[in-house]
């Protein structure tokens, strides 16, 4: 039995984004699904940590990946390994932060669907017959947060820290998973991040964009199993 696996959901997502991975891995691992509660990434990490096992493996996507890096920074001795999916360790660029402001205004004025579509356009997902279904599920998850939740998650992204130092100081294995078609955090940027990590690995999924756990669930689950049990992969 390995350490428990803690899943942190992405921007405007809930644990439905990990349904396939949690279902598969829960056969032989303890799985913990933690919400993101707080105004900033640092606060979200501080709120989660007291509720977690003494030692754990950590999986975070998008905003959840940034919170995972905060947890790694705050409690490196408790984290046995980290997997970051569609995560940007760099701070928000000023032009992108500014572009989010009209989306927040849209939400405040009741144009929630328009704000969600602007925040996560369909071209952030891999092309193909499943794109509409993935976009619809993301929209359903995002709408559940309401206008207030939209603003909280968006502000957390705008105010996030530069975590490049968290990557090159990481003493545990770090797996990065990128989708080839991700237009929000490009695979090239995520590969650059992997190069900063002393014990880092990079995997790119050609069938995925910004939500690989939904777009290529089997591919992500296979990577996670190898990441959790590298000896089995070597054998």
N, C-alpha and C positions, 0 to 999 in steps of 0.2 A: 504493500500500500504506500503510495507516494503522499506528499503533502496535499492537503485540500486545495482545490482550484477555486479561485475567486474570480467571478466574471463581473466586469464593470461595463455598463452599456454606453453606447455612443451618444453623440449630440442628438437630442430630441428623440432618443430611442429608449425602449424598455427591454426587459429580458427576452422578449420575443425574438430579438435579433440573434440570440444564442440558442434558440430552441433545438436545432439539430445537434449542435456540439454538446450541450448539456445533457440531452437525451442519450447520446452515444457514450459520453465519458462517465456518466453517472452509474454505468454498469459496474465499474471497477475503481471509481474515485469518489471521494466526498466532494460535492459541488456546492459552492456558496454563491448565491446571486445577490449582489449588493446594489442598492440604488445610489444615485448621486444626489445628495442632499446638502444644500448650502448655496451661498452666493458666488463664491470664487473657488477655483480649483484647490487652493490650499485648504479652504474650509471644508470642502467636500472630502478631501483626504483625511483631515483631522476627525471628521464625524464618522467616517467608516472605520478607521483603525481600531478603536476600542471594541468594536463588535466582531472583529475577525479572529481566527485561530492564532495561536502563538506563532506559527510559521506556516507559510502558504505559498502556492504558485499563483501568479497574477496575470489575468488576461484583460486587456483594456482596448477598446476601439474608439477612435476619434476623440471626443472629449473624455471618454473613459480612459483612453490611453494616456492623456495628459495627467489625469488624476492618478493613474498608476505610477507615473514618473514622480509625482509629488509624494506618494506613499513610499516609493523606493528611496527618495531623498530623505524623508523623515525617519524611516525605520528600515534601513538596509539589512539589518541582522534578521529581520522577520521574513524577508522575501527570498524564497529559494530560487525562483526564476521568473522571468517576465516575458509576456508576449504582447507586442504592440501591433494593432491592426489599423491601417489607415490613419496613423497618428502623425501629427506634426510637432516635433520637439522645439521648433523655432517659435518665437513670439509672432503675434499677428502683424502682418504688414499694414502700415497705415492706410493704404488705399483699400484693402479688404475690410479693415475695421470700419472705415467710413462708409463703405457700400452696405454694411449691415444696418446702418441707422434707418434708412427708409423701410427696411423690413420690420424693424421694431415699431415704427410708426404705423405701418399697415396693420400689425397685430393689435395695437392699441385702438385702432379705429374699426375693428371688426373684420378686416380683410385677412383673416387667418390663412386661408388656403393660398392666397396670392403670396403671402410672406413665406409660407412653407415651400412653395414651388421655387421662389427666388433663392431661398437658402440652400435648397438641395434640388437643382434642376435635373431633369431626367437624363441629360447627357453625362451626369456624374456616374451613371451605371453602365454596365456593359451592354452593347447593342444586342438585340435578339428578342425572341418571343417572350422571355421572362422579365424584360425591363419594366413593362407596365405593371406587372404584379408586384415587383419589388418596390417601385415608386408608390404604389397604392398602400402597401403595408407600412412604408416609412411615413406616409401622410397620416395614416391611422394612428400610429404611435405618437407622431408629433402633435396632432390635434388633441390627444389626451392630456398633454401638458397645459393647454390653454395659453392665452396671451401672456400671463405672468411667467409661466414656465419657459415659454419661448424666449422672453427677454432675459431671464436668469441664465439660461444656457448660452445665449448669444453673448451676453456681457462676460461670462466666464471665458469664452473663447477670445474675446477682444482683449481681456486683461491677463491672459496667461503669460507665464514667465518663459524665459529662454532656458530650455532643459538640455542643451547640448552638454553641459558639464555633468548632468545626471547620467548621461549616456556614457561618457568616457571614464566616469568614476565607478560605473557599475561593476561589481565583483561577481555577480551571478550571471548565468547564461541569459541572453536576451534574444528572442526571436522576433523579427519584424516580418509582417505579411502585408503585401501591397497588391492592389488590383491594377492590372495593366491599363484599364480604361478610367482610372480615377482622375478626374479633372480638378478635384479639390485639394488633395495632397498627392502629388504625382508620384509614380513609382520611382522616378529618378531621385526625387528628394528623399524618399524613404530609404533608398539604397545608400545614399550619402550618409544618412543617419546611422545605418548599420555599420558603416566603415569607421565610425567614431568609437564603437563599443569594443572593449578588449576581447570579450567572448560573445560576439554578436553573429547572428545568422540572418540571412535575407532570403525570402521566398516571394516570388511574383506569380500571381494567378491570372492567366490569360482570359479566363471566362468571367472576370470580376472587375467591378469599378470600386466605388467608395464603400460598399457594404458587402465585402466578400463572404461574410458568414451566411448571408441570405442568397447571394448570387452563385456561389460555388461552395455549398455547405460541406460536401464530401471532401473537397480539396482542403478546406480549412481544418476539418476534423482530422484528416490524415497528418497534416503538419503538426497539429497540437499533440497527437499521439506520439509522433516521433520526438517532439520537443520534450514531452513528459518522460519518455523512456528512450533516451538516445542509445542505450546499450542494445536494445532490441533492434533498432535500425541498423547498427553496426553489424549485428549478427546476421 
